[in-house]
């Protein structure tokens, strides 16, 4: 039996985290939540199994999603990352300096678009 894909959501908005978790759990994923970048790093260190995917809000207090992803990858290099933000204007995204291969999901997204983006990132990782 295959183990479920492990996803960590890092977002400082409880309603957003719960909505994303609900969609991903229904999609068959093993989902964990972090209220901040610091909490996400603690979870990464505490878990025996690495997370397959980190879904991180770009703009969070104390630690940006980009900084979180950089620090997360040091501990878990194979973890894929999807960045999300309500700031979806191209010039704002460019200023966030997420990198040329960053996967970005603008808020507000539908359950279908969330699942589609998550699956495409994970499938690309498996194929690569």
Secondary structure, 3 states (H helix, E strand, C coil): CCCCCEEEEECCCHHHHHHHHHHHHHCCCEEEEECCHHHHHHHHHHCCCCCCEEEEECCCCCCCHHHHHHHHHHHCCCCEEEEEECCCCHHHHHHCCCCCCCEEEECCCCHHHHHHHHHHHHHHHHHC
